[in-house]
Amino acid sequence: MRLTPQQIQIIRALARQVAGERVPCFGSRLDDAARGGDLDLMIESDDPVATPALLAARLSGKVSRTLQGRRVDVLISAPNLRRLPIHDVAFREGALI
């Protein structure tokens, strides 16, 4: 995973503040041989999410500011939201941070 232990700790803390406990990382950041790329995170919620866009933007903004402007994409998995093929990728390849 191309994140330092300190970055992982920061992301975990921010995710707990904004979204809860389970926040897997997926995508290119898991590939140690790759370079560049954004940070892909998924928020897993057992409860319905009333404002998914706001929740995603809040976490993305906090993490991006903390990581000096790194682009952060946030995907949300909740019972009231439609499951897309990207969710399958995140569940299959994601690593909890």
Chimera marker file (.cmm) of the C-alpha trace (Angstrom):
<marker_set name="trace">
<marker id="1" x="0.000" y="0.000" z="0.000" r="1" g="1" b="0" radius="0.5"/>
<marker id="2" x="1.439" y="3.355" z="-1.000" r="1" g="1" b="0" radius="0.5"/>
<marker id="3" x="0.517" y="5.149" z="2.189" r="1" g="1" b="0" radius="0.5"/>
<marker id="4" x="2.815" y="5.743" z="5.117" r="1" g="1" b="0" radius="0.5"/>
<marker id="5" x="1.816" y="4.496" z="8.570" r="1" g="1" b="0" radius="0.5"/>
<marker id="6" x="1.344" y="8.133" z="9.589" r="1" g="1" b="0" radius="0.5"/>
<marker id="7" x="-0.974" y="8.804" z="6.620" r="1" g="1" b="0" radius="0.5"/>
<marker id="8" x="-3.003" y="5.692" z="7.441" r="1" g="1" b="0" radius="0.5"/>
<marker id="9" x="-3.340" y="6.807" z="11.052" r="1" g="1" b="0" radius="0.5"/>
<marker id="10" x="-4.519" y="10.269" z="9.945" r="1" g="1" b="0" radius="0.5"/>
<marker id="11" x="-7.043" y="8.837" z="7.473" r="1" g="1" b="0" radius="0.5"/>
<marker id="12" x="-8.396" y="6.457" z="10.139" r="1" g="1" b="0" radius="0.5"/>
<marker id="13" x="-8.870" y="9.306" z="12.604" r="1" g="1" b="0" radius="0.5"/>
<marker id="14" x="-10.601" y="11.525" z="10.048" r="1" g="1" b="0" radius="0.5"/>
<marker id="15" x="-12.820" y="8.672" z="8.871" r="1" g="1" b="0" radius="0.5"/>
<marker id="16" x="-13.921" y="7.979" z="12.453" r="1" g="1" b="0" radius="0.5"/>
<marker id="17" x="-14.799" y="11.648" z="12.917" r="1" g="1" b="0" radius="0.5"/>
<marker id="18" x="-16.814" y="11.858" z="9.720" r="1" g="1" b="0" radius="0.5"/>
<marker id="19" x="-17.999" y="8.428" z="8.702" r="1" g="1" b="0" radius="0.5"/>
<marker id="20" x="-17.475" y="5.620" z="11.179" r="1" g="1" b="0" radius="0.5"/>
<marker id="21" x="-15.140" y="2.715" z="11.622" r="1" g="1" b="0" radius="0.5"/>
<marker id="22" x="-14.950" y="0.767" z="8.355" r="1" g="1" b="0" radius="0.5"/>
<marker id="23" x="-13.158" y="2.655" z="5.614" r="1" g="1" b="0" radius="0.5"/>
<marker id="24" x="-11.316" y="0.468" z="3.106" r="1" g="1" b="0" radius="0.5"/>
<marker id="25" x="-8.812" y="1.833" z="0.632" r="1" g="1" b="0" radius="0.5"/>
<marker id="26" x="-8.929" y="0.416" z="-2.899" r="1" g="1" b="0" radius="0.5"/>
<marker id="27" x="-7.573" y="1.182" z="-6.337" r="1" g="1" b="0" radius="0.5"/>
<marker id="28" x="-4.102" y="2.222" z="-7.422" r="1" g="1" b="0" radius="0.5"/>
<marker id="29" x="-2.848" y="3.130" z="-3.931" r="1" g="1" b="0" radius="0.5"/>
<marker id="30" x="-2.771" y="-0.592" z="-3.104" r="1" g="1" b="0" radius="0.5"/>
<marker id="31" x="-0.304" y="-1.269" z="-5.923" r="1" g="1" b="0" radius="0.5"/>
<marker id="32" x="3.221" y="-0.740" z="-4.595" r="1" g="1" b="0" radius="0.5"/>
<marker id="33" x="4.632" y="-0.739" z="-8.139" r="1" g="1" b="0" radius="0.5"/>
<marker id="34" x="2.360" y="2.048" z="-9.391" r="1" g="1" b="0" radius="0.5"/>
<marker id="35" x="3.104" y="5.762" z="-9.255" r="1" g="1" b="0" radius="0.5"/>
<marker id="36" x="0.873" y="8.756" z="-8.661" r="1" g="1" b="0" radius="0.5"/>
<marker id="37" x="-2.874" y="8.429" z="-8.668" r="1" g="1" b="0" radius="0.5"/>
<marker id="38" x="-5.604" y="9.472" z="-6.334" r="1" g="1" b="0" radius="0.5"/>
<marker id="39" x="-6.671" y="7.910" z="-3.056" r="1" g="1" b="0" radius="0.5"/>
<marker id="40" x="-9.851" y="5.817" z="-3.294" r="1" g="1" b="0" radius="0.5"/>
<marker id="41" x="-11.762" y="5.228" z="-0.063" r="1" g="1" b="0" radius="0.5"/>
<marker id="42" x="-15.097" y="3.561" z="0.629" r="1" g="1" b="0" radius="0.5"/>
<marker id="43" x="-17.328" y="4.321" z="3.581" r="1" g="1" b="0" radius="0.5"/>
<marker id="44" x="-19.238" y="1.234" z="4.700" r="1" g="1" b="0" radius="0.5"/>
<marker id="45" x="-22.405" y="1.997" z="6.631" r="1" g="1" b="0" radius="0.5"/>
<marker id="46" x="-24.891" y="-0.480" z="8.072" r="1" g="1" b="0" radius="0.5"/>
<marker id="47" x="-27.385" y="2.374" z="8.393" r="1" g="1" b="0" radius="0.5"/>
<marker id="48" x="-29.034" y="4.444" z="5.643" r="1" g="1" b="0" radius="0.5"/>
<marker id="49" x="-27.118" y="7.577" z="4.675" r="1" g="1" b="0" radius="0.5"/>
<marker id="50" x="-29.392" y="10.591" z="4.253" r="1" g="1" b="0" radius="0.5"/>
<marker id="51" x="-26.873" y="12.873" z="2.534" r="1" g="1" b="0" radius="0.5"/>
<marker id="52" x="-24.304" y="10.687" z="0.759" r="1" g="1" b="0" radius="0.5"/>
<marker id="53" x="-22.817" y="13.488" z="-1.357" r="1" g="1" b="0" radius="0.5"/>
<marker id="54" x="-22.236" y="15.653" z="1.713" r="1" g="1" b="0" radius="0.5"/>
<marker id="55" x="-20.687" y="12.767" z="3.657" r="1" g="1" b="0" radius="0.5"/>
<marker id="56" x="-18.361" y="11.884" z="0.769" r="1" g="1" b="0" radius="0.5"/>
<marker id="57" x="-17.366" y="15.515" z="0.214" r="1" g="1" b="0" radius="0.5"/>
<marker id="58" x="-16.705" y="16.065" z="3.908" r="1" g="1" b="0" radius="0.5"/>
<marker id="59" x="-14.355" y="13.080" z="4.194" r="1" g="1" b="0" radius="0.5"/>
<marker id="60" x="-12.703" y="13.775" z="0.847" r="1" g="1" b="0" radius="0.5"/>
<marker id="61" x="-12.031" y="17.391" z="1.758" r="1" g="1" b="0" radius="0.5"/>
<marker id="62" x="-10.617" y="16.633" z="5.200" r="1" g="1" b="0" radius="0.5"/>
<marker id="63" x="-8.305" y="13.899" z="3.918" r="1" g="1" b="0" radius="0.5"/>
<marker id="64" x="-7.215" y="15.947" z="0.895" r="1" g="1" b="0" radius="0.5"/>
<marker id="65" x="-6.317" y="18.969" z="3.035" r="1" g="1" b="0" radius="0.5"/>
<marker id="66" x="-4.393" y="16.792" z="5.466" r="1" g="1" b="0" radius="0.5"/>
<marker id="67" x="-2.455" y="15.063" z="2.666" r="1" g="1" b="0" radius="0.5"/>
<marker id="68" x="-1.383" y="18.346" z="1.025" r="1" g="1" b="0" radius="0.5"/>
<marker id="69" x="-4.001" y="18.385" z="-1.714" r="1" g="1" b="0" radius="0.5"/>
<marker id="70" x="-3.891" y="14.725" z="-2.739" r="1" g="1" b="0" radius="0.5"/>
<marker id="71" x="-7.026" y="13.948" z="-4.754" r="1" g="1" b="0" radius="0.5"/>
<marker id="72" x="-9.385" y="11.728" z="-2.748" r="1" g="1" b="0" radius="0.5"/>
<marker id="73" x="-12.408" y="9.887" z="-4.136" r="1" g="1" b="0" radius="0.5"/>
<marker id="74" x="-14.954" y="8.566" z="-1.645" r="1" g="1" b="0" radius="0.5"/>
<marker id="75" x="-17.460" y="5.831" z="-2.432" r="1" g="1" b="0" radius="0.5"/>
<marker id="76" x="-20.314" y="5.052" z="-0.043" r="1" g="1" b="0" radius="0.5"/>
<marker id="77" x="-21.919" y="1.693" z="0.626" r="1" g="1" b="0" radius="0.5"/>
<marker id="78" x="-25.197" y="1.892" z="2.551" r="1" g="1" b="0" radius="0.5"/>
<marker id="79" x="-28.481" y="-0.065" z="2.513" r="1" g="1" b="0" radius="0.5"/>
<marker id="80" x="-30.416" y="2.817" z="0.934" r="1" g="1" b="0" radius="0.5"/>
<marker id="81" x="-27.920" y="3.430" z="-1.875" r="1" g="1" b="0" radius="0.5"/>
<marker id="82" x="-27.686" y="1.622" z="-5.190" r="1" g="1" b="0" radius="0.5"/>
<marker id="83" x="-24.787" y="-0.802" z="-5.474" r="1" g="1" b="0" radius="0.5"/>
<marker id="84" x="-22.652" y="-0.209" z="-8.543" r="1" g="1" b="0" radius="0.5"/>
<marker id="85" x="-19.899" y="-2.321" z="-10.148" r="1" g="1" b="0" radius="0.5"/>
<marker id="86" x="-17.275" y="-0.098" z="-8.469" r="1" g="1" b="0" radius="0.5"/>
<marker id="87" x="-18.632" y="-1.269" z="-5.108" r="1" g="1" b="0" radius="0.5"/>
<marker id="88" x="-17.836" y="-4.854" z="-6.099" r="1" g="1" b="0" radius="0.5"/>
<marker id="89" x="-14.260" y="-3.815" z="-6.917" r="1" g="1" b="0" radius="0.5"/>
<marker id="90" x="-13.901" y="-2.005" z="-3.591" r="1" g="1" b="0" radius="0.5"/>
<marker id="91" x="-15.282" y="-4.961" z="-1.608" r="1" g="1" b="0" radius="0.5"/>
<marker id="92" x="-13.137" y="-7.468" z="-3.516" r="1" g="1" b="0" radius="0.5"/>
<marker id="93" x="-9.846" y="-5.559" z="-3.597" r="1" g="1" b="0" radius="0.5"/>
<marker id="94" x="-10.132" y="-3.083" z="-0.725" r="1" g="1" b="0" radius="0.5"/>
<marker id="95" x="-7.959" y="-3.127" z="2.362" r="1" g="1" b="0" radius="0.5"/>
<marker id="96" x="-9.189" y="-1.688" z="5.648" r="1" g="1" b="0" radius="0.5"/>
<marker id="97" x="-7.088" y="1.174" z="6.866" r="1" g="1" b="0" radius="0.5"/>
<link id1="1" id2="2" r="1" g="1" b="0" radius="0.2"/>
<link id1="2" id2="3" r="1" g="1" b="0" radius="0.2"/>
<link id1="3" id2="4" r="1" g="1" b="0" radius="0.2"/>
<link id1="4" id2="5" r="1" g="1" b="0" radius="0.2"/>
<link id1="5" id2="6" r="1" g="1" b="0" radius="0.2"/>
<link id1="6" id2="7" r="1" g="1" b="0" radius="0.2"/>
<link id1="7" id2="8" r="1" g="1" b="0" radius="0.2"/>
<link id1="8" id2="9" r="1" g="1" b="0" radius="0.2"/>
<link id1="9" id2="10" r="1" g="1" b="0" radius="0.2"/>
<link id1="10" id2="11" r="1" g="1" b="0" radius="0.2"/>
<link id1="11" id2="12" r="1" g="1" b="0" radius="0.2"/>
<link id1="12" id2="13" r="1" g="1" b="0" radius="0.2"/>
<link id1="13" id2="14" r="1" g="1" b="0" radius="0.2"/>
<link id1="14" id2="15" r="1" g="1" b="0" radius="0.2"/>
<link id1="15" id2="16" r="1" g="1" b="0" radius="0.2"/>
<link id1="16" id2="17" r="1" g="1" b="0" radius="0.2"/>
<link id1="17" id2="18" r="1" g="1" b="0" radius="0.2"/>
<link id1="18" id2="19" r="1" g="1" b="0" radius="0.2"/>
<link id1="19" id2="20" r="1" g="1" b="0" radius="0.2"/>
<link id1="20" id2="21" r="1" g="1" b="0" radius="0.2"/>
<link id1="21" id2="22" r="1" g="1" b="0" radius="0.2"/>
<link id1="22" id2="23" r="1" g="1" b="0" radius="0.2"/>
<link id1="23" id2="24" r="1" g="1" b="0" radius="0.2"/>
<link id1="24" id2="25" r="1" g="1" b="0" radius="0.2"/>
<link id1="25" id2="26" r="1" g="1" b="0" radius="0.2"/>
<link id1="26" id2="27" r="1" g="1" b="0" radius="0.2"/>
<link id1="27" id2="28" r="1" g="1" b="0" radius="0.2"/>
<link id1="28" id2="29" r="1" g="1" b="0" radius="0.2"/>
<link id1="29" id2="30" r="1" g="1" b="0" radius="0.2"/>
<link id1="30" id2="31" r="1" g="1" b="0" radius="0.2"/>
<link id1="31" id2="32" r="1" g="1" b="0" radius="0.2"/>
<link id1="32" id2="33" r="1" g="1" b="0" radius="0.2"/>
<link id1="33" id2="34" r="1" g="1" b="0" radius="0.2"/>
<link id1="34" id2="35" r="1" g="1" b="0" radius="0.2"/>
<link id1="35" id2="36" r="1" g="1" b="0" radius="0.2"/>
<link id1="36" id2="37" r="1" g="1" b="0" radius="0.2"/>
<link id1="37" id2="38" r="1" g="1" b="0" radius="0.2"/>
<link id1="38" id2="39" r="1" g="1" b="0" radius="0.2"/>
<link id1="39" id2="40" r="1" g="1" b="0" radius="0.2"/>
<link id1="40" id2="41" r="1" g="1" b="0" radius="0.2"/>
<link id1="41" id2="42" r="1" g="1" b="0" radius="0.2"/>
<link id1="42" id2="43" r="1" g="1" b="0" radius="0.2"/>
<link id1="43" id2="44" r="1" g="1" b="0" radius="0.2"/>
<link id1="44" id2="45" r="1" g="1" b="0" radius="0.2"/>
<link id1="45" id2="46" r="1" g="1" b="0" radius="0.2"/>
<link id1="46" id2="47" r="1" g="1" b="0" radius="0.2"/>
<link id1="47" id2="48" r="1" g="1" b="0" radius="0.2"/>
<link id1="48" id2="49" r="1" g="1" b="0" radius="0.2"/>
<link id1="49" id2="50" r="1" g="1" b="0" radius="0.2"/>
<link id1="50" id2="51" r="1" g="1" b="0" radius="0.2"/>
<link id1="51" id2="52" r="1" g="1" b="0" radius="0.2"/>
<link id1="52" id2="53" r="1" g="1" b="0" radius="0.2"/>
<link id1="53" id2="54" r="1" g="1" b="0" radius="0.2"/>
<link id1="54" id2="55" r="1" g="1" b="0" radius="0.2"/>
<link id1="55" id2="56" r="1" g="1" b="0" radius="0.2"/>
<link id1="56" id2="57" r="1" g="1" b="0" radius="0.2"/>
<link id1="57" id2="58" r="1" g="1" b="0" radius="0.2"/>
<link id1="58" id2="59" r="1" g="1" b="0" radius="0.2"/>
<link id1="59" id2="60" r="1" g="1" b="0" radius="0.2"/>
<link id1="60" id2="61" r="1" g="1" b="0" radius="0.2"/>
<link id1="61" id2="62" r="1" g="1" b="0" radius="0.2"/>
<link id1="62" id2="63" r="1" g="1" b="0" radius="0.2"/>
<link id1="63" id2="64" r="1" g="1" b="0" radius="0.2"/>
<link id1="64" id2="65" r="1" g="1" b="0" radius="0.2"/>
<link id1="65" id2="66" r="1" g="1" b="0" radius="0.2"/>
<link id1="66" id2="67" r="1" g="1" b="0" radius="0.2"/>
<link id1="67" id2="68" r="1" g="1" b="0" radius="0.2"/>
<link id1="68" id2="69" r="1" g="1" b="0" radius="0.2"/>
<link id1="69" id2="70" r="1" g="1" b="0" radius="0.2"/>
<link id1="70" id2="71" r="1" g="1" b="0" radius="0.2"/>
<link id1="71" id2="72" r="1" g="1" b="0" radius="0.2"/>
<link id1="72" id2="73" r="1" g="1" b="0" radius="0.2"/>
<link id1="73" id2="74" r="1" g="1" b="0" radius="0.2"/>
<link id1="74" id2="75" r="1" g="1" b="0" radius="0.2"/>
<link id1="75" id2="76" r="1" g="1" b="0" radius="0.2"/>
<link id1="76" id2="77" r="1" g="1" b="0" radius="0.2"/>
<link id1="77" id2="78" r="1" g="1" b="0" radius="0.2"/>
<link id1="78" id2="79" r="1" g="1" b="0" radius="0.2"/>
<link id1="79" id2="80" r="1" g="1" b="0" radius="0.2"/>
<link id1="80" id2="81" r="1" g="1" b="0" radius="0.2"/>
<link id1="81" id2="82" r="1" g="1" b="0" radius="0.2"/>
<link id1="82" id2="83" r="1" g="1" b="0" radius="0.2"/>
<link id1="83" id2="84" r="1" g="1" b="0" radius="0.2"/>
<link id1="84" id2="85" r="1" g="1" b="0" radius="0.2"/>
<link id1="85" id2="86" r="1" g="1" b="0" radius="0.2"/>
<link id1="86" id2="87" r="1" g="1" b="0" radius="0.2"/>
<link id1="87" id2="88" r="1" g="1" b="0" radius="0.2"/>
<link id1="88" id2="89" r="1" g="1" b="0" radius="0.2"/>
<link id1="89" id2="90" r="1" g="1" b="0" radius="0.2"/>
<link id1="90" id2="91" r="1" g="1" b="0" radius="0.2"/>
<link id1="91" id2="92" r="1" g="1" b="0" radius="0.2"/>
<link id1="92" id2="93" r="1" g="1" b="0" radius="0.2"/>
<link id1="93" id2="94" r="1" g="1" b="0" radius="0.2"/>
<link id1="94" id2="95" r="1" g="1" b="0" radius="0.2"/>
<link id1="95" id2="96" r="1" g="1" b="0" radius="0.2"/>
<link id1="96" id2="97" r="1" g="1" b="0" radius="0.2"/>
</marker_set>
